[in-house]
Amino acid sequence: MAEQVLSVKGLVKRFGGLVATDYVDFDIDDNQIHALIGPNGAGKTTFVSQLAGGLHPDDGSISFYGSDITRLSMADRAHMGLVRSYQITSIFRNLTVYENLAISVQSRLKSTFNFFGKSAADRLREEVAAVALRIELADELDTLACHLSYGQQRQLEIGLALALNPRLLLLDEPMAGLSPDQVPWFVDFIKSLKGKDLSILLIEHDMDAVFKLSDRISVLVSGKRIFSGTPDEVKNSAEVKRAYLGD
């Protein structure tokens, strides 16, 4: 039986009279890509912000590998291995790929730029090189981030998250802004990230990509989770078709 990474029970978030998250139950299992889909305004970003710690719910609970994290800060959650990558690319554009990744690695190691021992410097280089290889930017370590293609910048942003050694990675529209010819490669790239020690929660509007990537899909409409199932079950759900996918 797969280990449960995330368990959300009865999550509620209100903004005045608006119920943005309406008593949502939600689970993610180990070694799984679980997509969260729904129309604009469904409450997806608000929901993920609560998972990441940017917003605190008004009711309900969030457990991560069995530990209650409902009231923990974003930094504490990241330290435990729950890391978010944003819809808008957030990288240090005037630094090199190496420097971008080094900052992220060092934030995890709680170190500084002043290395007094060769072993610490070697460890930094090794970890940066490993992440760069994983995101397929090993040949661009000396390139300024602003000189990367848009797709490569998206790869680098995911690399900043991976450098924190996440156990659950929250990806908010990672393919936003990519050209149609870039999407198939990026789908394979995201699929390659999933592994024994990493599960992914994916928010994405490209339904072809969602169905190719996901082990499980949950559908959010007006703050409510109306359906959860395999890609085939979602495709064949009359309720989902009425609410979101159409015919």
Helices and strands as residue ranges (DSSP letters): E 4-15, E 18-29, E 33-37, H 44-52, E 59-64, E 67-68, H 74-80, E 82-85, H 97-109, H 118-134, G 138-140, G 145-147, H 150-162, E 168-172, H 183-193, E 199-203, H 207-213, E 216-221, E 224-229, H 231-235, H 238-240, I 241-245
